[in-house]
Amino acid sequence: MSAVGLGGMPMSIEGRPDHARSISTIIAALDAGVTLIDTADAYHLHADEVGHNETLIAQALAAWNGDASAVLVATKGGHLRPGDGSWTLNGDPAYLKQAAEASLKRLGVDAIGLYQFHRPDPKVPYADSVGAIRDLLDEGKIRMAGISNADPGQIRQAQEILGGRLVSVQNQFSPAFRSSEPELRLCNELGIAFLPWSPLGGIGKAGELGSRFARFAEIGRDHGVSPQQVVLAWMLAKSEQVIPIPGASRPESITDSAKAPELALSEAELRDLG
Ligand SMILES: NC(=O)c1ccc[n+]([C@@H]2O[C@H](COP(=O)([O-])OP(=O)(O)OC[C@H]3O[C@@H](n4cnc5c(N)ncnc54)[C@H](OP(=O)(O)O)[C@@H]3O)[C@@H](O)[C@H]2O)c1
């Protein structure tokens, strides 16, 4: 799949654009060669619109004139938004199975391409939640299994429960948030994908990235590219396992981010960026 994916969250939560702009943004990503789209059933605003983002993606893929079968839609279950702005958790196996079934229907597919357990629920043993993901794999409801917001112990535990079939870990990682380095190293060791979330610092902060991280901005100026492209190229250079999923709510941002794999940073530049 493409070296850079699209994060769907900004199109469905607080500050989201109108429907037409979201569809244009997803189609711009597809036209730019992006073949991985990250979403979640919890990417919605109001209580009665669970799966808002999954529905947008299904609509955009149906409207696109390219080969939608080559696009991997990665969704997640285990987080909920009751509609008051908060995020809650439910890692109960029966709930996860029902949530996956609902995502499958919204995406309009026979099996979900990649299903990720969104976040450990302290009220439910991790093995039980990941056990539900294993069952979904065994039943053919999902093609691939991933986890998110996991520490190294949970990654190893999930890999064991899934019988070696864990394909990805999605954790926060950006110039401002580097504490997922141990998980990244473990993904390298296990040969599984590492998907940095909020790679540009998150919605509302990504635009001003260049003013907060001067060296990324300087290198961007030297290469005639945005500081956001420099961040993504820096992540890509860390390991072949890294697939950043920058969010977007405008076609221009994902079109720009999708060019990051073309940017080659020198050894000296990478050393500076850390
Ligand atoms: N697993 C989890 O717990 C978890 C948590 C958070 C996020 N995620 C996933 O990770 C994805 C990415 O994280 P995020 O959306 O929170 O934050 P992000 O990717 O760090 O930042 C998103 C913002 O970056 C801006 N942007 C993107 N490319 C740009 C460019 N080239 N130049 C300038 N601005 C650019 C976009 O602006 P515009 O809106 O103006 O286009 C967007 O609002 C999410 O969409 C979601 O799929 C997962």
Ligand as a Chemical Component Dictionary entry (heavy atoms), coordinates in Angstrom:
data_LIG
# 
_chem_comp.id                   LIG 
_chem_comp.type                 NON-POLYMER 
_chem_comp.pdbx_formal_charge   0 
_chem_comp.three_letter_code    LIG 
# 
loop_
_chem_comp_atom.comp_id 
_chem_comp_atom.atom_id 
_chem_comp_atom.alt_atom_id 
_chem_comp_atom.type_symbol 
_chem_comp_atom.charge 
_chem_comp_atom.model_Cartn_x 
_chem_comp_atom.model_Cartn_y 
_chem_comp_atom.model_Cartn_z 
_chem_comp_atom.pdbx_ordinal 
LIG N1  N1  N 0  -5.758 5.342  17.385 1  
LIG C1  C1  C 0  -6.052 6.450  18.008 2  
LIG O1  O1  O 0  -6.318 6.477  19.220 3  
LIG C2  C2  C 0  -6.052 7.728  17.236 4  
LIG C3  C3  C 0  -6.090 8.972  17.900 5  
LIG C4  C4  C 0  -6.061 10.131 17.113 6  
LIG C5  C5  C 0  -5.996 10.031 15.729 7  
LIG N2  N2  N 1  -5.985 8.817  15.112 8  
LIG C6  C6  C 0  -5.897 8.677  13.642 9  
LIG O2  O2  O 0  -4.748 9.354  13.193 10 
LIG C7  C7  C 0  -5.115 10.273 12.180 11 
LIG C8  C8  C 0  -4.174 11.449 12.191 12 
LIG O3  O3  O 0  -4.242 12.149 13.403 13 
LIG P1  P1  P 0  -4.989 13.568 13.540 14 
LIG O4  O4  O 0  -5.911 13.760 12.418 15 
LIG O5  O5  O -1 -5.480 13.618 14.931 16 
LIG O6  O6  O 0  -3.798 14.597 13.517 17 
LIG P2  P2  P 0  -2.651 15.022 12.460 18 
LIG O7  O7  O 0  -2.608 14.075 11.332 19 
LIG O8  O8  O 0  -1.422 15.230 13.251 20 
LIG O9  O9  O 0  -3.180 16.427 12.015 21 
LIG C9  C9  C 0  -4.343 16.564 11.247 22 
LIG C10 C10 C 0  -4.380 17.938 10.656 23 
LIG O10 O10 O 0  -3.220 18.124 9.874  24 
LIG C11 C11 C 0  -3.491 19.025 8.871  25 
LIG N3  N3  N 0  -2.595 18.673 7.750  26 
LIG C12 C12 C 0  -2.450 17.439 7.204  27 
LIG N4  N4  N 0  -1.513 17.461 6.227  28 
LIG C13 C13 C 0  -1.083 18.741 6.156  29 
LIG C14 C14 C 0  -0.126 19.402 5.333  30 
LIG N5  N5  N 0  0.578  18.710 4.425  31 
LIG N6  N6  N 0  0.074  20.723 5.513  32 
LIG C15 C15 C 0  -0.642 21.395 6.465  33 
LIG N7  N7  N 0  -1.559 20.826 7.282  34 
LIG C16 C16 C 0  -1.766 19.514 7.115  35 
LIG C17 C17 C 0  -4.930 18.825 8.491  36 
LIG O11 O11 O 0  -5.477 20.093 8.212  37 
LIG P3  P3  P 0  -6.865 20.315 7.445  38 
LIG O12 O12 O 0  -7.915 19.829 8.408  39 
LIG O13 O13 O 0  -6.886 21.787 7.233  40 
LIG O14 O14 O 0  -6.836 19.497 6.213  41 
LIG C18 C18 C 0  -5.524 18.115 9.699  42 
LIG O15 O15 O 0  -6.541 18.828 10.346 43 
LIG C19 C19 C 0  -6.560 10.620 12.526 44 
LIG O16 O16 O 0  -7.203 11.271 11.470 45 
LIG C20 C20 C 0  -7.089 9.283  12.894 46 
LIG O17 O17 O 0  -7.360 8.528  11.722 47 
LIG C21 C21 C 0  -6.002 7.675  15.847 48 
# 
loop_
_chem_comp_bond.comp_id 
_chem_comp_bond.atom_id_1 
_chem_comp_bond.atom_id_2 
_chem_comp_bond.value_order 
_chem_comp_bond.pdbx_ordinal 
LIG N1  C1  SING 1  
LIG C1  O1  DOUB 2  
LIG C1  C2  SING 3  
LIG C2  C3  SING 4  
LIG C2  C21 DOUB 5  
LIG C3  C4  DOUB 6  
LIG C4  C5  SING 7  
LIG C5  N2  DOUB 8  
LIG N2  C6  SING 9  
LIG N2  C21 SING 10 
LIG C6  O2  SING 11 
LIG C6  C20 SING 12 
LIG O2  C7  SING 13 
LIG C7  C8  SING 14 
LIG C7  C19 SING 15 
LIG C8  O3  SING 16 
LIG O3  P1  SING 17 
LIG P1  O4  DOUB 18 
LIG P1  O5  SING 19 
LIG P1  O6  SING 20 
LIG O6  P2  SING 21 
LIG P2  O7  DOUB 22 
LIG P2  O8  SING 23 
LIG P2  O9  SING 24 
LIG O9  C9  SING 25 
LIG C9  C10 SING 26 
LIG C10 O10 SING 27 
LIG C10 C18 SING 28 
LIG O10 C11 SING 29 
LIG C11 N3  SING 30 
LIG C11 C17 SING 31 
LIG N3  C12 SING 32 
LIG N3  C16 SING 33 
LIG C12 N4  DOUB 34 
LIG N4  C13 SING 35 
LIG C13 C14 SING 36 
LIG C13 C16 DOUB 37 
LIG C14 N5  SING 38 
LIG C14 N6  DOUB 39 
LIG N6  C15 SING 40 
LIG C15 N7  DOUB 41 
LIG N7  C16 SING 42 
LIG C17 O11 SING 43 
LIG C17 C18 SING 44 
LIG O11 P3  SING 45 
LIG P3  O12 DOUB 46 
LIG P3  O13 SING 47 
LIG P3  O14 SING 48 
LIG C18 O15 SING 49 
LIG C19 O16 SING 50 
LIG C19 C20 SING 51 
LIG C20 O17 SING 52 
# 
